[in-house]
């Protein structure tokens, strides 16, 4: 007799498991594609409103029982996207080669039901057990009124995102042994933030590094460039050694630093070369916001805007940059941070160090400044916004569009249509420090002889003024509190980026010390020095 489902109510929680000599899910749970029961298939009643606890329990139980029994179509019938669910649940057996499946629901919390999965991965005579926890949510169907599982790829496995699949077979690339600039091995368990980056490096450079692939259960991402994520190894491959530009010490400091604030990211680069020394994210998802994020950078953008004003001859560090209470540009009124005292006799250096918005808005109306000026400065001198960085993994190199109307003013203070990530702002700081744009890299160019982005950089006089203003910010301006205790040649710039519908602004901070430049962002972190500042200071302090 085929394997079936045993169903029981234990302590008020439905448990489904693969058993022996059973009948199958249909007969045990009133039928997976019909039958009675509140909101079940075939019910004449169309309900509205939130799902009840009974509906949550029954729907989750039926779905999980059918899944455990290998009835992909039946289980998919209890979801709000049967096509996608059928494909994923069929692949669970056929592509991932998972057998002896046991699924145990746990007590529901509202409309959410956690559950555990245990199974055996079997492929070409090799078998290993697999166990993990996941979660599903029950919602009411918009047209049918039925209680349905809200279909998400993560229901099948928490590592899956939309478009991802589970596969067991020969790995898509040989394993790598990534090492830092001093030869220290960079293991995922020691540096959690590097997990997606090491996966991407493996996909791109595994064969070049000389390894041999093994047999694995892995997550195949829809984006092939993102590589795959190994969940279980049945047969070990032979790793190839892959050099990176990272510093194990700086990386460890970055990993610890981002734990200070939720949804935070940080990047450190070596200004003299563009080599990336550290990258860390503290996020619930696996998104590498440090490299791929696209959000407003707030007043850290004033480094680039100040360079534009100096290069265009509008003013200089010691030149006038009055800081009135408000400034109006094409019917939009710009304010300063609450509590900032106006200063009509301020210099650019003072307005920069205090992060006076109105000073910068008033200066973009001077002769020689056009809608394209900031874009040209970003592209030609700082190497931003041309979508041509080749760091070794996927990155976004910033967006600084030519903007008319109110956005011309708000772009200048890091709002409007300007979008950046910590990698971009660390690079901006590095260029401001040295005058030379070095496209950031995480693996040596010599590894694949790829063509790196170029830009002409900055004049020595512009660099000297930017460094003077950033140093002032770090020792007596808005960055002083965060940078306190750091000696040597230091500089900084703070930023607070307002986001529509978000009560608290995003916190930004960028700074340098010696031959290290770092930038951090903490979503909903408030003022730049409050959340992002200590993260950057901790990384700079590590040397």
C-alpha positions as CSV (number, residue, x, y, z in Angstrom):
1,X,0.0,0.0,0.0
2,X,1.3,3.5,-0.9
3,X,2.5,5.8,1.8
4,X,-0.3,8.2,3.0
5,X,-1.1,10.7,5.6
6,X,-1.8,10.2,9.3
7,X,-3.8,13.0,10.8
8,X,-4.4,13.8,14.4
9,X,-5.3,16.6,16.7
10,X,-2.6,16.8,19.4
11,X,-2.9,19.4,22.1
12,X,-5.2,21.5,19.9
13,X,-2.6,21.7,17.0
14,X,-3.1,19.8,13.7
15,X,-0.1,17.5,12.9
16,X,0.4,15.9,9.5
17,X,3.2,13.4,8.8
18,X,4.1,10.8,6.2
19,X,3.2,7.4,7.6
20,X,2.8,3.9,6.5
21,X,-0.4,2.1,5.3
22,X,-2.4,5.3,5.3
23,X,-5.4,6.4,3.2
24,X,-4.2,9.7,1.7
25,X,-5.0,13.3,2.5
26,X,-8.4,13.4,0.7
27,X,-10.2,11.0,2.9
28,X,-8.6,12.2,6.1
29,X,-9.3,15.9,5.9
30,X,-12.7,16.1,4.3
31,X,-11.2,16.2,0.8
32,X,-8.6,18.6,-0.6
33,X,-10.6,19.7,-3.6
34,X,-14.2,19.7,-2.3
35,X,-16.5,18.7,0.6
36,X,-18.0,20.6,3.5
37,X,-16.5,22.8,6.0
38,X,-16.5,26.6,6.5
39,X,-15.0,28.3,3.5
40,X,-13.7,25.1,1.9
41,X,-13.9,24.3,-1.8
42,X,-17.5,23.9,-2.9
43,X,-18.9,26.0,-0.1
44,X,-21.9,28.0,-1.2
45,X,-21.2,30.7,1.4
46,X,-19.0,33.6,0.4
47,X,-17.5,35.1,3.5
48,X,-15.9,38.4,4.1
49,X,-13.8,39.9,6.8
50,X,-10.8,38.5,8.6
51,X,-10.2,34.8,8.7
52,X,-11.2,33.0,11.9
53,X,-8.9,30.9,14.0
54,X,-10.8,27.8,12.9
55,X,-10.3,28.7,9.3
56,X,-6.6,29.3,9.8
57,X,-6.2,25.9,11.5
58,X,-8.2,23.9,9.0
59,X,-6.8,25.6,5.8
60,X,-3.2,25.3,7.1
61,X,-3.8,21.7,8.1
62,X,-5.2,20.6,4.7
63,X,-2.5,22.4,2.7
64,X,0.3,20.9,4.8
65,X,-1.2,17.5,4.7
66,X,-1.5,17.5,0.9
67,X,2.1,18.9,0.6
68,X,3.5,16.2,2.9
69,X,1.7,13.5,0.8
70,X,3.2,14.7,-2.4
71,X,-0.2,16.0,-3.8
72,X,1.2,19.3,-5.3
73,X,-2.0,20.1,-7.1
74,X,-4.3,19.4,-4.1
75,X,-2.1,21.5,-1.9
76,X,-2.0,24.3,-4.4
77,X,-5.8,24.4,-4.4
78,X,-5.6,25.8,-0.9
79,X,-3.5,28.8,-2.0
80,X,-4.3,32.1,-3.6
81,X,-1.9,31.3,-6.5
82,X,-2.4,27.7,-7.5
83,X,-0.2,27.9,-10.6
84,X,2.9,29.1,-8.8
85,X,2.3,26.8,-5.9
86,X,1.9,23.8,-8.1
87,X,5.1,24.5,-9.9
88,X,7.0,25.0,-6.6
89,X,5.6,22.0,-4.8
90,X,6.1,19.8,-7.7
91,X,9.7,21.0,-7.9
92,X,10.1,20.2,-4.2
93,X,9.9,16.5,-5.0
94,X,11.1,16.3,-8.6
95,X,13.9,19.0,-8.7
96,X,15.0,19.0,-5.1
97,X,14.6,15.2,-4.8
98,X,13.1,15.4,-1.4
99,X,11.4,12.3,0.0
100,X,10.1,10.9,3.3
101,X,8.6,14.3,4.0
102,X,7.1,15.1,7.4
103,X,5.5,18.4,8.1
104,X,4.4,19.4,11.6
105,X,2.4,22.5,12.1
106,X,2.8,24.5,15.4
107,X,0.3,26.6,17.2
108,X,-1.0,29.5,15.1
109,X,-0.5,33.1,16.0
110,X,-3.4,35.0,14.5
111,X,-3.4,34.2,10.8
112,X,0.2,32.9,10.8
113,X,1.1,29.3,11.2
114,X,4.7,28.2,11.8
115,X,5.6,24.7,10.9
116,X,8.7,22.4,10.8
117,X,9.7,20.2,7.8
118,X,11.9,17.1,7.9
119,X,12.8,15.2,4.8
120,X,15.5,13.2,3.1
121,X,17.5,14.4,0.1
122,X,18.3,11.5,-2.2
123,X,20.3,11.8,-5.3
124,X,22.5,9.3,-7.3
125,X,22.8,7.0,-4.4
126,X,23.6,9.7,-1.8
127,X,21.1,10.6,1.0
128,X,21.1,13.1,3.8
129,X,18.4,14.3,6.2
130,X,17.1,17.9,5.9
131,X,15.2,19.8,8.6
132,X,14.1,23.4,8.7
133,X,11.3,25.7,9.9
134,X,9.0,27.9,7.8
135,X,5.7,29.8,8.1
136,X,2.6,30.4,6.2
137,X,-0.2,33.0,6.4
138,X,-3.9,32.4,5.7
139,X,-5.9,35.1,4.0
140,X,-9.4,35.4,2.7
141,X,-9.8,35.0,-1.1
142,X,-10.7,38.3,-2.7
143,X,-13.3,36.8,-5.0
144,X,-14.3,33.5,-3.5
145,X,-14.2,34.5,0.2
146,X,-12.5,31.2,0.9
147,X,-9.6,31.0,3.5
148,X,-6.4,30.4,1.4
149,X,-2.7,30.2,2.0
150,X,-1.1,33.4,0.9
151,X,1.4,32.0,-1.5
152,X,5.0,33.0,-1.2
153,X,8.1,31.1,-2.3
154,X,9.3,31.3,1.3
155,X,6.5,29.0,2.4
156,X,8.5,26.1,0.7
157,X,11.8,27.2,2.3
158,X,12.6,30.4,4.1
159,X,15.6,31.0,1.9
160,X,13.5,31.2,-1.3
161,X,12.4,34.5,-2.8
162,X,10.2,35.1,-5.8
163,X,11.6,33.3,-8.9
164,X,13.9,31.1,-6.8
165,X,13.8,27.3,-7.1
166,X,15.2,24.4,-5.0
167,X,17.5,22.1,-6.9
168,X,19.6,19.0,-6.0
169,X,22.4,18.0,-8.4
170,X,25.9,19.0,-9.4
171,X,26.5,22.5,-8.0
172,X,26.3,25.3,-10.5
173,X,29.8,26.3,-9.7
174,X,32.8,24.9,-7.8
175,X,33.1,26.0,-4.2
176,X,35.6,28.7,-3.4
177,X,37.9,29.5,-0.5
178,X,37.7,33.3,-0.4
179,X,40.6,34.9,1.3
180,X,41.2,38.5,2.4
181,X,44.1,40.7,1.3
182,X,46.4,39.0,3.9
183,X,45.3,35.5,3.0
184,X,42.8,35.0,5.9
185,X,40.0,32.7,4.9
186,X,36.6,34.4,4.9
187,X,34.0,31.9,6.1
188,X,30.3,32.5,6.1
189,X,29.8,31.5,9.7
190,X,32.4,34.1,10.8
191,X,31.2,36.9,8.5
192,X,27.4,36.5,8.0
193,X,27.1,39.7,5.9
194,X,29.4,38.1,3.3
195,X,27.0,35.1,2.6
196,X,25.3,36.6,-0.5
197,X,28.5,38.2,-1.7
198,X,30.5,34.9,-1.4
199,X,27.6,33.2,-3.3
200,X,27.9,35.7,-6.1
201,X,31.7,35.4,-6.2
202,X,31.4,31.7,-6.3
203,X,29.0,31.8,-9.3
204,X,31.2,34.2,-11.2
205,X,34.7,33.1,-10.3
206,X,34.3,29.5,-9.1
207,X,35.6,27.9,-12.3
208,X,38.3,30.5,-12.7
209,X,39.5,29.8,-9.2
210,X,40.2,26.2,-10.2
211,X,37.8,24.2,-8.0
212,X,35.6,21.2,-8.8
213,X,31.8,21.2,-8.0
214,X,30.1,18.7,-5.6
215,X,26.6,17.5,-5.3
216,X,24.3,19.9,-3.3
217,X,20.8,20.9,-2.5
218,X,20.8,24.6,-3.4
219,X,18.6,27.7,-4.0
220,X,18.9,28.7,-7.6
221,X,18.1,32.4,-7.9
222,X,16.1,33.8,-10.8
223,X,19.0,36.3,-11.3
224,X,21.8,34.0,-12.5
225,X,24.4,36.6,-11.6
226,X,23.4,36.3,-8.0
227,X,24.6,32.7,-8.0
228,X,23.1,30.0,-5.8
229,X,22.9,29.4,-2.1
230,X,23.9,26.0,-0.8
231,X,21.5,24.4,1.7
232,X,23.0,20.9,2.1
233,X,26.1,19.2,0.7
234,X,25.8,15.6,-0.3
235,X,29.2,15.3,-1.9
236,X,31.9,17.9,-1.2
237,X,33.5,19.6,-4.1
238,X,37.1,20.9,-4.3
239,X,37.3,24.6,-3.5
240,X,39.5,27.0,-5.5
241,X,41.2,29.8,-3.7
242,X,39.8,33.3,-4.6
243,X,41.6,36.5,-3.6
244,X,39.5,39.4,-2.5
245,X,40.4,43.0,-1.5
246,X,38.6,42.6,1.9
247,X,40.3,43.0,5.2
248,X,39.2,40.4,7.8
249,X,39.8,42.9,10.6
250,X,37.8,45.7,9.0
251,X,35.1,43.2,8.0
252,X,34.8,41.9,11.6
253,X,34.4,45.5,12.8
254,X,31.8,46.3,10.2
255,X,29.8,43.1,11.1
256,X,29.7,44.2,14.8
257,X,29.0,47.9,14.0
258,X,25.8,47.3,12.0
259,X,24.3,45.4,14.9
260,X,24.0,48.8,16.6
261,X,21.0,49.7,14.4
262,X,18.3,47.8,12.5
263,X,18.2,47.9,8.8
264,X,21.7,49.4,8.6
265,X,24.5,49.0,6.1
266,X,28.2,50.0,5.9
267,X,31.0,50.0,3.4
268,X,34.7,50.8,3.8
269,X,37.1,51.4,0.9
270,X,40.8,52.2,0.5
271,X,40.9,55.7,-1.1
272,X,44.3,55.3,-2.6
273,X,43.2,52.2,-4.7
274,X,39.4,51.9,-4.6
275,X,39.7,48.4,-3.0
276,X,36.7,47.5,-0.8
277,X,37.8,46.6,2.7
278,X,34.5,45.7,4.3
279,X,30.8,45.5,3.6
280,X,28.1,44.6,6.1
281,X,24.3,44.6,6.3
282,X,22.0,44.2,9.3
283,X,18.7,43.3,7.6
284,X,16.1,40.5,7.9
285,X,16.2,39.9,4.2
286,X,19.3,38.9,2.2
287,X,19.4,42.1,0.2
288,X,22.8,43.6,-0.1
289,X,21.7,47.2,0.5
290,X,25.3,48.3,1.0
291,X,26.0,47.7,-2.7
292,X,22.7,47.6,-4.4
293,X,20.5,50.1,-2.4
294,X,18.9,53.1,-4.1
295,X,17.7,55.6,-1.6
296,X,18.1,59.3,-0.9
297,X,21.5,60.1,0.8
298,X,20.5,63.3,2.5
299,X,23.1,65.8,3.3
300,X,26.1,63.5,2.7
301,X,25.3,64.6,-0.9
302,X,26.6,68.1,0.0
303,X,30.2,66.8,-0.5
304,X,29.4,66.5,-4.2
305,X,27.4,69.7,-4.3
306,X,30.1,71.6,-2.6
307,X,32.6,70.3,-5.1
308,X,30.3,71.5,-8.0
309,X,30.0,75.0,-6.4
310,X,33.8,75.2,-6.0
311,X,34.5,73.9,-9.5
312,X,32.1,76.3,-11.1
313,X,33.6,79.2,-9.2
314,X,30.4,80.1,-7.4
315,X,32.1,80.2,-4.0
316,X,34.9,78.5,-2.0
317,X,35.3,77.1,1.4
318,X,36.1,80.5,2.9
319,X,33.6,82.2,0.6
320,X,30.1,83.3,1.4
321,X,27.3,80.8,1.9
322,X,24.6,82.5,3.9
323,X,22.3,80.3,6.0
324,X,18.8,81.9,6.2
325,X,15.9,80.2,8.1
326,X,14.3,79.2,4.8
327,X,15.0,79.2,1.1
328,X,12.5,79.1,-1.7
329,X,13.2,77.6,-5.1
330,X,10.4,77.6,-7.7
331,X,7.6,77.7,-5.2
332,X,9.1,75.0,-2.9
333,X,10.2,76.2,0.5
334,X,13.2,74.5,2.0
335,X,13.8,74.4,5.8
336,X,16.8,73.6,7.9
337,X,16.9,71.0,10.7
338,X,14.8,72.1,13.7
339,X,16.7,74.4,16.1
340,X,19.4,75.6,13.6
341,X,20.1,79.3,14.1
342,X,20.4,81.3,10.9
343,X,23.6,83.0,10.0
344,X,23.6,85.4,7.0
345,X,27.4,85.9,7.2
346,X,28.3,82.2,7.1
347,X,31.0,80.8,4.9
348,X,30.6,77.6,2.8
349,X,32.8,75.8,5.3
350,X,30.6,76.8,8.2
351,X,27.3,76.0,6.4
352,X,28.8,72.6,5.3
353,X,29.9,71.8,8.9
354,X,26.5,72.7,10.3
355,X,24.7,71.1,7.3
356,X,22.7,74.1,6.4
357,X,20.2,73.2,3.7
358,X,19.2,76.7,2.8
359,X,22.7,77.8,2.1
360,X,23.1,75.2,-0.6
361,X,19.7,75.8,-2.1
362,X,20.4,79.5,-2.5
363,X,23.8,78.9,-4.2
364,X,22.4,76.7,-7.0
365,X,20.7,79.8,-8.5
366,X,24.1,81.5,-9.1
367,X,25.4,82.2,-12.6
368,X,27.0,79.1,-14.2
369,X,24.8,76.6,-12.5
370,X,22.3,74.7,-14.7
371,X,19.9,71.8,-14.3
372,X,22.8,69.5,-15.6
373,X,25.6,70.8,-13.4
374,X,25.2,68.4,-10.5
375,X,24.9,65.4,-13.0
376,X,28.0,66.4,-14.8
377,X,30.0,66.8,-11.6
378,X,28.8,63.3,-10.5
379,X,29.6,61.6,-13.7
380,X,32.7,63.4,-14.9
381,X,34.5,63.9,-11.6
382,X,33.1,61.2,-9.2
383,X,32.4,58.4,-11.6
384,X,28.7,58.1,-10.5
385,X,25.5,57.5,-12.4
386,X,26.7,55.8,-15.6
387,X,25.8,52.2,-14.7
388,X,29.3,51.0,-15.6
389,X,31.0,49.8,-12.3
390,X,32.4,46.3,-12.4
391,X,33.3,45.6,-8.8
392,X,33.2,41.8,-9.2
393,X,29.7,41.5,-7.8
394,X,26.4,43.3,-8.6
395,X,26.4,47.0,-7.5
396,X,24.5,50.1,-8.2
397,X,26.7,53.2,-9.0
398,X,24.2,55.8,-8.0
399,X,21.6,58.0,-9.7
400,X,22.1,61.8,-10.1
401,X,19.7,62.9,-12.9
402,X,19.5,66.3,-14.5
403,X,16.4,67.7,-12.9
404,X,14.2,70.7,-13.5
405,X,11.8,72.4,-11.2
406,X,11.9,71.8,-7.4
407,X,14.1,68.7,-7.8
408,X,17.0,70.8,-8.9
409,X,17.1,72.3,-5.4
410,X,16.3,69.1,-3.5
411,X,18.9,67.1,-5.4
412,X,21.6,69.4,-4.1
413,X,20.8,68.4,-0.6
414,X,20.5,64.7,-1.2
415,X,16.7,64.4,-1.6
416,X,14.6,64.8,-4.8
417,X,15.7,62.2,-7.5
418,X,19.2,61.5,-6.2
419,X,19.7,57.8,-5.1
420,X,22.7,56.4,-3.5
421,X,24.0,53.5,-1.3
422,X,26.8,53.3,1.2
423,X,29.3,52.0,-1.5
424,X,28.6,55.1,-3.6
425,X,29.1,57.5,-0.7
426,X,32.2,55.8,0.5
427,X,33.5,56.2,-3.0
428,X,32.5,59.9,-3.0
429,X,34.4,60.4,0.2
430,X,37.5,58.6,-1.2
431,X,37.4,60.8,-4.3
432,X,37.1,63.9,-2.2
433,X,40.1,62.8,-0.2
434,X,42.4,62.0,-3.0
435,X,41.1,63.9,-6.0
436,X,41.3,60.6,-8.0
437,X,38.4,58.4,-8.8
438,X,39.1,54.7,-8.3
439,X,36.2,52.5,-9.2
440,X,35.5,50.3,-6.1
441,X,36.4,46.6,-6.5
442,X,36.0,43.6,-4.3
443,X,38.2,41.2,-6.4
444,X,41.4,42.3,-8.2
445,X,41.0,43.5,-11.7
446,X,43.8,41.1,-12.7
447,X,41.5,38.2,-12.0
448,X,39.5,38.7,-15.2
449,X,41.0,41.8,-16.8
450,X,37.6,43.5,-16.7
451,X,37.4,47.2,-17.8
452,X,36.8,49.5,-14.8
453,X,34.9,52.7,-14.9
454,X,36.9,55.9,-15.1
455,X,36.4,59.6,-14.3
456,X,38.7,62.6,-14.4
457,X,38.6,63.4,-10.7
458,X,39.1,66.7,-8.9
459,X,41.5,69.6,-9.0
460,X,44.0,69.8,-6.1
461,X,42.5,73.1,-4.9
462,X,39.0,71.5,-4.8
463,X,40.3,68.5,-2.8
464,X,42.1,70.8,-0.3
465,X,38.9,72.7,0.4
466,X,36.7,69.6,0.6
467,X,39.1,68.0,3.1
468,X,39.2,71.2,5.2
469,X,35.4,71.3,5.3
470,X,35.1,67.6,6.1
471,X,37.7,67.9,8.8
472,X,35.8,70.8,10.4
473,X,32.7,68.8,10.4
474,X,34.4,65.9,12.1
475,X,36.0,67.9,14.9
476,X,33.5,70.7,15.6
477,X,30.5,70.2,13.3
478,X,27.6,67.8,13.1
479,X,30.0,64.8,13.0
480,X,32.0,65.7,16.0
481,X,30.1,63.5,18.5
482,X,30.4,60.4,16.4
483,X,34.0,61.0,15.5
484,X,35.2,61.9,19.1
485,X,38.1,59.7,20.1
486,X,39.4,59.1,16.6
487,X,42.8,60.7,16.1
488,X,44.9,61.4,13.0
489,X,43.7,62.9,9.8
490,X,39.9,62.6,9.9
491,X,36.9,64.1,8.1
492,X,33.1,63.5,8.0
493,X,29.7,64.5,6.7
494,X,26.3,63.7,8.2
495,X,23.0,63.3,6.5
496,X,19.3,62.9,7.3
497,X,17.1,61.8,4.4
498,X,13.4,62.3,4.6
499,X,11.2,59.5,3.2
500,X,7.6,59.9,2.2
501,X,5.3,58.1,4.7
502,X,8.1,57.5,7.1
503,X,8.0,59.4,10.4
504,X,11.7,59.2,11.2
505,X,14.3,60.1,8.6
506,X,17.1,57.7,7.3
507,X,20.4,58.3,9.0
508,X,23.5,58.7,6.8
509,X,27.1,59.3,7.7
510,X,30.4,59.2,5.8
511,X,33.9,59.8,6.9
512,X,37.6,59.1,6.5
513,X,40.6,58.4,8.6
514,X,44.0,57.8,7.1
515,X,43.6,55.6,4.0
516,X,40.2,54.4,4.9
517,X,36.8,55.9,3.8
518,X,33.5,54.5,5.1
519,X,29.8,55.3,4.7
520,X,26.8,53.9,6.5
521,X,23.0,54.2,6.3
522,X,20.4,53.2,8.9
523,X,16.8,53.3,7.8
524,X,14.6,55.2,10.2
525,X,17.7,56.0,12.2
526,X,17.1,59.7,12.6
527,X,19.9,62.3,12.4
528,X,23.1,61.2,10.7
529,X,25.2,61.3,13.8
530,X,22.8,59.3,15.9
531,X,22.7,55.9,14.2
532,X,25.0,55.9,11.1
533,X,27.7,58.0,12.7
534,X,28.8,55.4,15.4
535,X,28.8,52.7,12.8
536,X,31.2,54.6,10.6
537,X,33.4,55.6,13.5
538,X,33.6,52.0,14.7
539,X,34.9,50.9,11.3
540,X,37.3,53.7,11.0
541,X,38.6,53.0,14.5
542,X,39.5,49.5,13.4
543,X,42.1,50.9,11.1
